[in-house]
Amino acid sequence: MFNGIRAIEPLVMVIVFVVWVGIGPFAGALALALHTAASLAKLYSEQVENISLGPIEAVKATGATRLQTVVYAVAPQIVPPYISFTMYRWDINVRMSTIIGFAGGGGIGFLLQQNINLLNYRAAAVQMLAIAIVVASMDYASSRLRERFV
């Protein structure tokens, strides 16, 4: 199911959601949320499948319960990649939100499209500068957080 959802581009999803809920940021948020949930589910499941069995066997050998095994052997192996994957998808969503706005998903992308269509290039340039600043800030914050936690 997740592979099927991931196969559909968010731009196509936003068009479907615009028909379903109308033009606006809610349609864009739904499209990004659905695609992100499917992508993260795939990444998370692959991470769980690839954990090392050594720490699990070591913790079980000490007589740990099932919960203790998960807390002390599984979680330390999957939490850092989970944080990294989640921050990466957040970064993708920030960048993708502008493009989603062009398809009727609302937000700054929709405003940017309106200003370009109205030949109001000064306002469009300011909006593109704002988008660039937000994306650069998110990239910087994301790299700092990854450096600290992962």
Phi and psi in radians as a Rosetta constraint file:
Dihedral C 1 N 2 CA 2 C 2 CIRCULARHARMONIC -1.128 0.35
Dihedral N 2 CA 2 C 2 N 3 CIRCULARHARMONIC -0.647 0.35
Dihedral C 2 N 3 CA 3 C 3 CIRCULARHARMONIC -1.105 0.35
Dihedral N 3 CA 3 C 3 N 4 CIRCULARHARMONIC -0.679 0.35
Dihedral C 3 N 4 CA 4 C 4 CIRCULARHARMONIC -1.120 0.35
Dihedral N 4 CA 4 C 4 N 5 CIRCULARHARMONIC -0.727 0.35
Dihedral C 4 N 5 CA 5 C 5 CIRCULARHARMONIC -1.195 0.35
Dihedral N 5 CA 5 C 5 N 6 CIRCULARHARMONIC -0.705 0.35
Dihedral C 5 N 6 CA 6 C 6 CIRCULARHARMONIC -1.165 0.35
Dihedral N 6 CA 6 C 6 N 7 CIRCULARHARMONIC -0.437 0.35
Dihedral C 6 N 7 CA 7 C 7 CIRCULARHARMONIC -1.247 0.35
Dihedral N 7 CA 7 C 7 N 8 CIRCULARHARMONIC -0.382 0.35
Dihedral C 7 N 8 CA 8 C 8 CIRCULARHARMONIC -1.543 0.35
Dihedral N 8 CA 8 C 8 N 9 CIRCULARHARMONIC 2.187 0.35
Dihedral C 8 N 9 CA 9 C 9 CIRCULARHARMONIC -1.160 0.35
Dihedral N 9 CA 9 C 9 N 10 CIRCULARHARMONIC 2.540 0.35
Dihedral C 9 N 10 CA 10 C 10 CIRCULARHARMONIC -1.016 0.35
Dihedral N 10 CA 10 C 10 N 11 CIRCULARHARMONIC -0.523 0.35
Dihedral C 10 N 11 CA 11 C 11 CIRCULARHARMONIC -1.124 0.35
Dihedral N 11 CA 11 C 11 N 12 CIRCULARHARMONIC -0.664 0.35
Dihedral C 11 N 12 CA 12 C 12 CIRCULARHARMONIC -1.217 0.35
Dihedral N 12 CA 12 C 12 N 13 CIRCULARHARMONIC -0.716 0.35
Dihedral C 12 N 13 CA 13 C 13 CIRCULARHARMONIC -1.058 0.35
Dihedral N 13 CA 13 C 13 N 14 CIRCULARHARMONIC -0.720 0.35
Dihedral C 13 N 14 CA 14 C 14 CIRCULARHARMONIC -1.152 0.35
Dihedral N 14 CA 14 C 14 N 15 CIRCULARHARMONIC -0.591 0.35
Dihedral C 14 N 15 CA 15 C 15 CIRCULARHARMONIC -1.127 0.35
Dihedral N 15 CA 15 C 15 N 16 CIRCULARHARMONIC -0.733 0.35
Dihedral C 15 N 16 CA 16 C 16 CIRCULARHARMONIC -1.115 0.35
Dihedral N 16 CA 16 C 16 N 17 CIRCULARHARMONIC -0.776 0.35
Dihedral C 16 N 17 CA 17 C 17 CIRCULARHARMONIC -1.207 0.35
Dihedral N 17 CA 17 C 17 N 18 CIRCULARHARMONIC -0.535 0.35
Dihedral C 17 N 18 CA 18 C 18 CIRCULARHARMONIC -1.125 0.35
Dihedral N 18 CA 18 C 18 N 19 CIRCULARHARMONIC -0.700 0.35
Dihedral C 18 N 19 CA 19 C 19 CIRCULARHARMONIC -1.153 0.35
Dihedral N 19 CA 19 C 19 N 20 CIRCULARHARMONIC -0.667 0.35
Dihedral C 19 N 20 CA 20 C 20 CIRCULARHARMONIC -1.314 0.35
Dihedral N 20 CA 20 C 20 N 21 CIRCULARHARMONIC -0.855 0.35
Dihedral C 20 N 21 CA 21 C 21 CIRCULARHARMONIC -1.978 0.35
Dihedral N 21 CA 21 C 21 N 22 CIRCULARHARMONIC -0.098 0.35
Dihedral C 21 N 22 CA 22 C 22 CIRCULARHARMONIC 1.710 0.35
Dihedral N 22 CA 22 C 22 N 23 CIRCULARHARMONIC 2.883 0.35
Dihedral C 22 N 23 CA 23 C 23 CIRCULARHARMONIC -1.195 0.35
Dihedral N 23 CA 23 C 23 N 24 CIRCULARHARMONIC 2.385 0.35
Dihedral C 23 N 24 CA 24 C 24 CIRCULARHARMONIC 2.639 0.35
Dihedral N 24 CA 24 C 24 N 25 CIRCULARHARMONIC 3.078 0.35
Dihedral C 24 N 25 CA 25 C 25 CIRCULARHARMONIC -1.157 0.35
Dihedral N 25 CA 25 C 25 N 26 CIRCULARHARMONIC -0.413 0.35
Dihedral C 25 N 26 CA 26 C 26 CIRCULARHARMONIC -1.135 0.35
Dihedral N 26 CA 26 C 26 N 27 CIRCULARHARMONIC -0.696 0.35
Dihedral C 26 N 27 CA 27 C 27 CIRCULARHARMONIC -1.105 0.35
Dihedral N 27 CA 27 C 27 N 28 CIRCULARHARMONIC -0.752 0.35
Dihedral C 27 N 28 CA 28 C 28 CIRCULARHARMONIC -1.138 0.35
Dihedral N 28 CA 28 C 28 N 29 CIRCULARHARMONIC -0.716 0.35
Dihedral C 28 N 29 CA 29 C 29 CIRCULARHARMONIC -1.132 0.35
Dihedral N 29 CA 29 C 29 N 30 CIRCULARHARMONIC -0.693 0.35
Dihedral C 29 N 30 CA 30 C 30 CIRCULARHARMONIC -1.094 0.35
Dihedral N 30 CA 30 C 30 N 31 CIRCULARHARMONIC -0.780 0.35
Dihedral C 30 N 31 CA 31 C 31 CIRCULARHARMONIC -1.097 0.35
Dihedral N 31 CA 31 C 31 N 32 CIRCULARHARMONIC -0.809 0.35
Dihedral C 31 N 32 CA 32 C 32 CIRCULARHARMONIC -1.174 0.35
Dihedral N 32 CA 32 C 32 N 33 CIRCULARHARMONIC -0.674 0.35
Dihedral C 32 N 33 CA 33 C 33 CIRCULARHARMONIC -1.138 0.35
Dihedral N 33 CA 33 C 33 N 34 CIRCULARHARMONIC -0.758 0.35
Dihedral C 33 N 34 CA 34 C 34 CIRCULARHARMONIC -1.146 0.35
Dihedral N 34 CA 34 C 34 N 35 CIRCULARHARMONIC -0.784 0.35
Dihedral C 34 N 35 CA 35 C 35 CIRCULARHARMONIC -1.170 0.35
Dihedral N 35 CA 35 C 35 N 36 CIRCULARHARMONIC -0.699 0.35
Dihedral C 35 N 36 CA 36 C 36 CIRCULARHARMONIC -1.146 0.35
Dihedral N 36 CA 36 C 36 N 37 CIRCULARHARMONIC -0.750 0.35
Dihedral C 36 N 37 CA 37 C 37 CIRCULARHARMONIC -1.065 0.35
Dihedral N 37 CA 37 C 37 N 38 CIRCULARHARMONIC -0.741 0.35
Dihedral C 37 N 38 CA 38 C 38 CIRCULARHARMONIC -1.168 0.35
Dihedral N 38 CA 38 C 38 N 39 CIRCULARHARMONIC -0.730 0.35
Dihedral C 38 N 39 CA 39 C 39 CIRCULARHARMONIC -1.163 0.35
Dihedral N 39 CA 39 C 39 N 40 CIRCULARHARMONIC -0.781 0.35
Dihedral C 39 N 40 CA 40 C 40 CIRCULARHARMONIC -1.172 0.35
Dihedral N 40 CA 40 C 40 N 41 CIRCULARHARMONIC -0.641 0.35
Dihedral C 40 N 41 CA 41 C 41 CIRCULARHARMONIC -1.056 0.35
Dihedral N 41 CA 41 C 41 N 42 CIRCULARHARMONIC -0.725 0.35
Dihedral C 41 N 42 CA 42 C 42 CIRCULARHARMONIC -1.132 0.35
Dihedral N 42 CA 42 C 42 N 43 CIRCULARHARMONIC -0.825 0.35
Dihedral C 42 N 43 CA 43 C 43 CIRCULARHARMONIC -1.116 0.35
Dihedral N 43 CA 43 C 43 N 44 CIRCULARHARMONIC -0.752 0.35
Dihedral C 43 N 44 CA 44 C 44 CIRCULARHARMONIC -1.112 0.35
Dihedral N 44 CA 44 C 44 N 45 CIRCULARHARMONIC -0.776 0.35
Dihedral C 44 N 45 CA 45 C 45 CIRCULARHARMONIC -1.133 0.35
Dihedral N 45 CA 45 C 45 N 46 CIRCULARHARMONIC -0.674 0.35
Dihedral C 45 N 46 CA 46 C 46 CIRCULARHARMONIC -1.140 0.35
Dihedral N 46 CA 46 C 46 N 47 CIRCULARHARMONIC -0.616 0.35
Dihedral C 46 N 47 CA 47 C 47 CIRCULARHARMONIC -1.160 0.35
Dihedral N 47 CA 47 C 47 N 48 CIRCULARHARMONIC -0.705 0.35
Dihedral C 47 N 48 CA 48 C 48 CIRCULARHARMONIC -1.157 0.35
Dihedral N 48 CA 48 C 48 N 49 CIRCULARHARMONIC -0.666 0.35
Dihedral C 48 N 49 CA 49 C 49 CIRCULARHARMONIC -1.147 0.35
Dihedral N 49 CA 49 C 49 N 50 CIRCULARHARMONIC -0.463 0.35
Dihedral C 49 N 50 CA 50 C 50 CIRCULARHARMONIC -1.775 0.35
Dihedral N 50 CA 50 C 50 N 51 CIRCULARHARMONIC 0.272 0.35
Dihedral C 50 N 51 CA 51 C 51 CIRCULARHARMONIC -1.244 0.35
Dihedral N 51 CA 51 C 51 N 52 CIRCULARHARMONIC 2.690 0.35
Dihedral C 51 N 52 CA 52 C 52 CIRCULARHARMONIC -1.369 0.35
Dihedral N 52 CA 52 C 52 N 53 CIRCULARHARMONIC 2.362 0.35
Dihedral C 52 N 53 CA 53 C 53 CIRCULARHARMONIC -1.460 0.35
Dihedral N 53 CA 53 C 53 N 54 CIRCULARHARMONIC -0.254 0.35
Dihedral C 53 N 54 CA 54 C 54 CIRCULARHARMONIC -0.993 0.35
Dihedral N 54 CA 54 C 54 N 55 CIRCULARHARMONIC -0.929 0.35
Dihedral C 54 N 55 CA 55 C 55 CIRCULARHARMONIC -1.076 0.35
Dihedral N 55 CA 55 C 55 N 56 CIRCULARHARMONIC -0.571 0.35
Dihedral C 55 N 56 CA 56 C 56 CIRCULARHARMONIC -1.159 0.35
Dihedral N 56 CA 56 C 56 N 57 CIRCULARHARMONIC -0.793 0.35
Dihedral C 56 N 57 CA 57 C 57 CIRCULARHARMONIC -1.115 0.35
Dihedral N 57 CA 57 C 57 N 58 CIRCULARHARMONIC -0.673 0.35
Dihedral C 57 N 58 CA 58 C 58 CIRCULARHARMONIC -1.139 0.35
Dihedral N 58 CA 58 C 58 N 59 CIRCULARHARMONIC -0.748 0.35
Dihedral C 58 N 59 CA 59 C 59 CIRCULARHARMONIC -1.210 0.35
Dihedral N 59 CA 59 C 59 N 60 CIRCULARHARMONIC -0.682 0.35
Dihedral C 59 N 60 CA 60 C 60 CIRCULARHARMONIC -1.141 0.35
Dihedral N 60 CA 60 C 60 N 61 CIRCULARHARMONIC -0.593 0.35
Dihedral C 60 N 61 CA 61 C 61 CIRCULARHARMONIC -1.144 0.35
Dihedral N 61 CA 61 C 61 N 62 CIRCULARHARMONIC -0.401 0.35
Dihedral C 61 N 62 CA 62 C 62 CIRCULARHARMONIC -1.465 0.35
Dihedral N 62 CA 62 C 62 N 63 CIRCULARHARMONIC -0.048 0.35
Dihedral C 62 N 63 CA 63 C 63 CIRCULARHARMONIC 1.590 0.35
Dihedral N 63 CA 63 C 63 N 64 CIRCULARHARMONIC 0.377 0.35
Dihedral C 63 N 64 CA 64 C 64 CIRCULARHARMONIC -1.231 0.35
Dihedral N 64 CA 64 C 64 N 65 CIRCULARHARMONIC 2.613 0.35
Dihedral C 64 N 65 CA 65 C 65 CIRCULARHARMONIC -1.313 0.35
Dihedral N 65 CA 65 C 65 N 66 CIRCULARHARMONIC 3.048 0.35
Dihedral C 65 N 66 CA 66 C 66 CIRCULARHARMONIC -1.090 0.35
Dihedral N 66 CA 66 C 66 N 67 CIRCULARHARMONIC -0.748 0.35
Dihedral C 66 N 67 CA 67 C 67 CIRCULARHARMONIC -1.119 0.35
Dihedral N 67 CA 67 C 67 N 68 CIRCULARHARMONIC -0.762 0.35
Dihedral C 67 N 68 CA 68 C 68 CIRCULARHARMONIC -1.109 0.35
Dihedral N 68 CA 68 C 68 N 69 CIRCULARHARMONIC -0.626 0.35
Dihedral C 68 N 69 CA 69 C 69 CIRCULARHARMONIC -1.100 0.35
Dihedral N 69 CA 69 C 69 N 70 CIRCULARHARMONIC -0.754 0.35
Dihedral C 69 N 70 CA 70 C 70 CIRCULARHARMONIC -1.147 0.35
Dihedral N 70 CA 70 C 70 N 71 CIRCULARHARMONIC -0.785 0.35
Dihedral C 70 N 71 CA 71 C 71 CIRCULARHARMONIC -1.179 0.35
Dihedral N 71 CA 71 C 71 N 72 CIRCULARHARMONIC -0.744 0.35
Dihedral C 71 N 72 CA 72 C 72 CIRCULARHARMONIC -1.721 0.35
Dihedral N 72 CA 72 C 72 N 73 CIRCULARHARMONIC -0.273 0.35
Dihedral C 72 N 73 CA 73 C 73 CIRCULARHARMONIC -2.049 0.35
Dihedral N 73 CA 73 C 73 N 74 CIRCULARHARMONIC -0.646 0.35
Dihedral C 73 N 74 CA 74 C 74 CIRCULARHARMONIC -1.572 0.35
Dihedral N 74 CA 74 C 74 N 75 CIRCULARHARMONIC -0.900 0.35
Dihedral C 74 N 75 CA 75 C 75 CIRCULARHARMONIC -0.979 0.35
Dihedral N 75 CA 75 C 75 N 76 CIRCULARHARMONIC -0.779 0.35
Dihedral C 75 N 76 CA 76 C 76 CIRCULARHARMONIC -1.068 0.35
Dihedral N 76 CA 76 C 76 N 77 CIRCULARHARMONIC -0.416 0.35
Dihedral C 76 N 77 CA 77 C 77 CIRCULARHARMONIC -1.477 0.35
Dihedral N 77 CA 77 C 77 N 78 CIRCULARHARMONIC -0.460 0.35
Dihedral C 77 N 78 CA 78 C 78 CIRCULARHARMONIC -1.857 0.35
Dihedral N 78 CA 78 C 78 N 79 CIRCULARHARMONIC -0.389 0.35
Dihedral C 78 N 79 CA 79 C 79 CIRCULARHARMONIC -1.118 0.35
Dihedral N 79 CA 79 C 79 N 80 CIRCULARHARMONIC -0.848 0.35
Dihedral C 79 N 80 CA 80 C 80 CIRCULARHARMONIC -1.018 0.35
Dihedral N 80 CA 80 C 80 N 81 CIRCULARHARMONIC -0.790 0.35
Dihedral C 80 N 81 CA 81 C 81 CIRCULARHARMONIC -1.141 0.35
Dihedral N 81 CA 81 C 81 N 82 CIRCULARHARMONIC -0.596 0.35
Dihedral C 81 N 82 CA 82 C 82 CIRCULARHARMONIC -1.068 0.35
Dihedral N 82 CA 82 C 82 N 83 CIRCULARHARMONIC -0.769 0.35
Dihedral C 82 N 83 CA 83 C 83 CIRCULARHARMONIC -1.087 0.35
Dihedral N 83 CA 83 C 83 N 84 CIRCULARHARMONIC -0.776 0.35
Dihedral C 83 N 84 CA 84 C 84 CIRCULARHARMONIC -1.105 0.35
Dihedral N 84 CA 84 C 84 N 85 CIRCULARHARMONIC -0.799 0.35
Dihedral C 84 N 85 CA 85 C 85 CIRCULARHARMONIC -1.102 0.35
Dihedral N 85 CA 85 C 85 N 86 CIRCULARHARMONIC -0.737 0.35
Dihedral C 85 N 86 CA 86 C 86 CIRCULARHARMONIC -1.135 0.35
Dihedral N 86 CA 86 C 86 N 87 CIRCULARHARMONIC -0.742 0.35
Dihedral C 86 N 87 CA 87 C 87 CIRCULARHARMONIC -1.174 0.35
Dihedral N 87 CA 87 C 87 N 88 CIRCULARHARMONIC -0.632 0.35
Dihedral C 87 N 88 CA 88 C 88 CIRCULARHARMONIC -1.118 0.35
Dihedral N 88 CA 88 C 88 N 89 CIRCULARHARMONIC -0.758 0.35
Dihedral C 88 N 89 CA 89 C 89 CIRCULARHARMONIC -1.177 0.35
Dihedral N 89 CA 89 C 89 N 90 CIRCULARHARMONIC -0.620 0.35
Dihedral C 89 N 90 CA 90 C 90 CIRCULARHARMONIC -1.060 0.35
Dihedral N 90 CA 90 C 90 N 91 CIRCULARHARMONIC -0.763 0.35
Dihedral C 90 N 91 CA 91 C 91 CIRCULARHARMONIC -1.073 0.35
Dihedral N 91 CA 91 C 91 N 92 CIRCULARHARMONIC -0.780 0.35
Dihedral C 91 N 92 CA 92 C 92 CIRCULARHARMONIC -1.063 0.35
Dihedral N 92 CA 92 C 92 N 93 CIRCULARHARMONIC -0.748 0.35
Dihedral C 92 N 93 CA 93 C 93 CIRCULARHARMONIC -1.134 0.35
Dihedral N 93 CA 93 C 93 N 94 CIRCULARHARMONIC -0.655 0.35
Dihedral C 93 N 94 CA 94 C 94 CIRCULARHARMONIC -1.094 0.35
Dihedral N 94 CA 94 C 94 N 95 CIRCULARHARMONIC -0.750 0.35
Dihedral C 94 N 95 CA 95 C 95 CIRCULARHARMONIC -1.236 0.35
Dihedral N 95 CA 95 C 95 N 96 CIRCULARHARMONIC -0.694 0.35
Dihedral C 95 N 96 CA 96 C 96 CIRCULARHARMONIC -1.265 0.35
Dihedral N 96 CA 96 C 96 N 97 CIRCULARHARMONIC -0.414 0.35
Dihedral C 96 N 97 CA 97 C 97 CIRCULARHARMONIC -1.069 0.35
Dihedral N 97 CA 97 C 97 N 98 CIRCULARHARMONIC -0.579 0.35
Dihedral C 97 N 98 CA 98 C 98 CIRCULARHARMONIC -1.152 0.35
Dihedral N 98 CA 98 C 98 N 99 CIRCULARHARMONIC -0.773 0.35
Dihedral C 98 N 99 CA 99 C 99 CIRCULARHARMONIC -1.175 0.35
Dihedral N 99 CA 99 C 99 N 100 CIRCULARHARMONIC -0.677 0.35
Dihedral C 99 N 100 CA 100 C 100 CIRCULARHARMONIC -1.067 0.35
Dihedral N 100 CA 100 C 100 N 101 CIRCULARHARMONIC -0.634 0.35
Dihedral C 100 N 101 CA 101 C 101 CIRCULARHARMONIC -1.068 0.35
Dihedral N 101 CA 101 C 101 N 102 CIRCULARHARMONIC -0.579 0.35
Dihedral C 101 N 102 CA 102 C 102 CIRCULARHARMONIC -1.127 0.35
Dihedral N 102 CA 102 C 102 N 103 CIRCULARHARMONIC -0.498 0.35
Dihedral C 102 N 103 CA 103 C 103 CIRCULARHARMONIC -1.591 0.35
Dihedral N 103 CA 103 C 103 N 104 CIRCULARHARMONIC 0.172 0.35
Dihedral C 103 N 104 CA 104 C 104 CIRCULARHARMONIC 1.766 0.35
Dihedral N 104 CA 104 C 104 N 105 CIRCULARHARMONIC 0.144 0.35
Dihedral C 104 N 105 CA 105 C 105 CIRCULARHARMONIC -1.388 0.35
Dihedral N 105 CA 105 C 105 N 106 CIRCULARHARMONIC 0.053 0.35
Dihedral C 105 N 106 CA 106 C 106 CIRCULARHARMONIC 1.385 0.35
Dihedral N 106 CA 106 C 106 N 107 CIRCULARHARMONIC -3.046 0.35
Dihedral C 106 N 107 CA 107 C 107 CIRCULARHARMONIC 1.416 0.35
Dihedral N 107 CA 107 C 107 N 108 CIRCULARHARMONIC -2.836 0.35
Dihedral C 107 N 108 CA 108 C 108 CIRCULARHARMONIC -1.189 0.35
Dihedral N 108 CA 108 C 108 N 109 CIRCULARHARMONIC -0.487 0.35
Dihedral C 108 N 109 CA 109 C 109 CIRCULARHARMONIC -1.112 0.35
Dihedral N 109 CA 109 C 109 N 110 CIRCULARHARMONIC -0.684 0.35
Dihedral C 109 N 110 CA 110 C 110 CIRCULARHARMONIC -1.149 0.35
Dihedral N 110 CA 110 C 110 N 111 CIRCULARHARMONIC -0.754 0.35
Dihedral C 110 N 111 CA 111 C 111 CIRCULARHARMONIC -1.130 0.35
Dihedral N 111 CA 111 C 111 N 112 CIRCULARHARMONIC -0.684 0.35
Dihedral C 111 N 112 CA 112 C 112 CIRCULARHARMONIC -1.086 0.35
Dihedral N 112 CA 112 C 112 N 113 CIRCULARHARMONIC -0.765 0.35
Dihedral C 112 N 113 CA 113 C 113 CIRCULARHARMONIC -1.097 0.35
Dihedral N 113 CA 113 C 113 N 114 CIRCULARHARMONIC -0.736 0.35
Dihedral C 113 N 114 CA 114 C 114 CIRCULARHARMONIC -1.063 0.35
Dihedral N 114 CA 114 C 114 N 115 CIRCULARHARMONIC -0.801 0.35
Dihedral C 114 N 115 CA 115 C 115 CIRCULARHARMONIC -1.161 0.35
Dihedral N 115 CA 115 C 115 N 116 CIRCULARHARMONIC -0.627 0.35
Dihedral C 115 N 116 CA 116 C 116 CIRCULARHARMONIC -1.174 0.35
Dihedral N 116 CA 116 C 116 N 117 CIRCULARHARMONIC -0.763 0.35
Dihedral C 116 N 117 CA 117 C 117 CIRCULARHARMONIC -1.123 0.35
Dihedral N 117 CA 117 C 117 N 118 CIRCULARHARMONIC -0.564 0.35
Dihedral C 117 N 118 CA 118 C 118 CIRCULARHARMONIC -1.505 0.35
Dihedral N 118 CA 118 C 118 N 119 CIRCULARHARMONIC 0.071 0.35
Dihedral C 118 N 119 CA 119 C 119 CIRCULARHARMONIC 1.058 0.35
Dihedral N 119 CA 119 C 119 N 120 CIRCULARHARMONIC 0.496 0.35
Dihedral C 119 N 120 CA 120 C 120 CIRCULARHARMONIC -1.630 0.35
Dihedral N 120 CA 120 C 120 N 121 CIRCULARHARMONIC 1.314 0.35
Dihedral C 120 N 121 CA 121 C 121 CIRCULARHARMONIC -1.244 0.35
Dihedral N 121 CA 121 C 121 N 122 CIRCULARHARMONIC -0.460 0.35
Dihedral C 121 N 122 CA 122 C 122 CIRCULARHARMONIC -1.153 0.35
Dihedral N 122 CA 122 C 122 N 123 CIRCULARHARMONIC -0.827 0.35
Dihedral C 122 N 123 CA 123 C 123 CIRCULARHARMONIC -1.130 0.35
Dihedral N 123 CA 123 C 123 N 124 CIRCULARHARMONIC -0.678 0.35
Dihedral C 123 N 124 CA 124 C 124 CIRCULARHARMONIC -1.108 0.35
Dihedral N 124 CA 124 C 124 N 125 CIRCULARHARMONIC -0.680 0.35
Dihedral C 124 N 125 CA 125 C 125 CIRCULARHARMONIC -1.147 0.35
Dihedral N 125 CA 125 C 125 N 126 CIRCULARHARMONIC -0.696 0.35
Dihedral C 125 N 126 CA 126 C 126 CIRCULARHARMONIC -1.141 0.35
Dihedral N 126 CA 126 C 126 N 127 CIRCULARHARMONIC -0.700 0.35
Dihedral C 126 N 127 CA 127 C 127 CIRCULARHARMONIC -1.166 0.35
Dihedral N 127 CA 127 C 127 N 128 CIRCULARHARMONIC -0.688 0.35
Dihedral C 127 N 128 CA 128 C 128 CIRCULARHARMONIC -1.141 0.35
Dihedral N 128 CA 128 C 128 N 129 CIRCULARHARMONIC -0.640 0.35
Dihedral C 128 N 129 CA 129 C 129 CIRCULARHARMONIC -1.132 0.35
Dihedral N 129 CA 129 C 129 N 130 CIRCULARHARMONIC -0.733 0.35
Dihedral C 129 N 130 CA 130 C 130 CIRCULARHARMONIC -1.090 0.35
Dihedral N 130 CA 130 C 130 N 131 CIRCULARHARMONIC -0.721 0.35
Dihedral C 130 N 131 CA 131 C 131 CIRCULARHARMONIC -1.092 0.35
Dihedral N 131 CA 131 C 131 N 132 CIRCULARHARMONIC -0.773 0.35
Dihedral C 131 N 132 CA 132 C 132 CIRCULARHARMONIC -1.096 0.35
Dihedral N 132 CA 132 C 132 N 133 CIRCULARHARMONIC -0.703 0.35
Dihedral C 132 N 133 CA 133 C 133 CIRCULARHARMONIC -1.152 0.35
Dihedral N 133 CA 133 C 133 N 134 CIRCULARHARMONIC -0.748 0.35
Dihedral C 133 N 134 CA 134 C 134 CIRCULARHARMONIC -1.118 0.35
Dihedral N 134 CA 134 C 134 N 135 CIRCULARHARMONIC -0.792 0.35
Dihedral C 134 N 135 CA 135 C 135 CIRCULARHARMONIC -1.127 0.35
Dihedral N 135 CA 135 C 135 N 136 CIRCULARHARMONIC -0.744 0.35
Dihedral C 135 N 136 CA 136 C 136 CIRCULARHARMONIC -1.134 0.35
Dihedral N 136 CA 136 C 136 N 137 CIRCULARHARMONIC -0.705 0.35
Dihedral C 136 N 137 CA 137 C 137 CIRCULARHARMONIC -1.124 0.35
Dihedral N 137 CA 137 C 137 N 138 CIRCULARHARMONIC -0.746 0.35
Dihedral C 137 N 138 CA 138 C 138 CIRCULARHARMONIC -1.121 0.35
Dihedral N 138 CA 138 C 138 N 139 CIRCULARHARMONIC -0.696 0.35
Dihedral C 138 N 139 CA 139 C 139 CIRCULARHARMONIC -1.118 0.35
Dihedral N 139 CA 139 C 139 N 140 CIRCULARHARMONIC -0.748 0.35
Dihedral C 139 N 140 CA 140 C 140 CIRCULARHARMONIC -1.136 0.35
Dihedral N 140 CA 140 C 140 N 141 CIRCULARHARMONIC -0.834 0.35
Dihedral C 140 N 141 CA 141 C 141 CIRCULARHARMONIC -1.097 0.35
Dihedral N 141 CA 141 C 141 N 142 CIRCULARHARMONIC -0.702 0.35
Dihedral C 141 N 142 CA 142 C 142 CIRCULARHARMONIC -1.131 0.35
Dihedral N 142 CA 142 C 142 N 143 CIRCULARHARMONIC -0.739 0.35
Dihedral C 142 N 143 CA 143 C 143 CIRCULARHARMONIC -1.161 0.35
Dihedral N 143 CA 143 C 143 N 144 CIRCULARHARMONIC -0.649 0.35
Dihedral C 143 N 144 CA 144 C 144 CIRCULARHARMONIC -1.156 0.35
Dihedral N 144 CA 144 C 144 N 145 CIRCULARHARMONIC -0.739 0.35
Dihedral C 144 N 145 CA 145 C 145 CIRCULARHARMONIC -1.172 0.35
Dihedral N 145 CA 145 C 145 N 146 CIRCULARHARMONIC -0.707 0.35
Dihedral C 145 N 146 CA 146 C 146 CIRCULARHARMONIC -1.098 0.35
Dihedral N 146 CA 146 C 146 N 147 CIRCULARHARMONIC -0.696 0.35
Dihedral C 146 N 147 CA 147 C 147 CIRCULARHARMONIC -1.086 0.35
Dihedral N 147 CA 147 C 147 N 148 CIRCULARHARMONIC -0.646 0.35
Dihedral C 147 N 148 CA 148 C 148 CIRCULARHARMONIC -1.412 0.35
Dihedral N 148 CA 148 C 148 N 149 CIRCULARHARMONIC -0.732 0.35
Dihedral C 148 N 149 CA 149 C 149 CIRCULARHARMONIC -1.779 0.35
Dihedral N 149 CA 149 C 149 N 150 CIRCULARHARMONIC -0.390 0.35
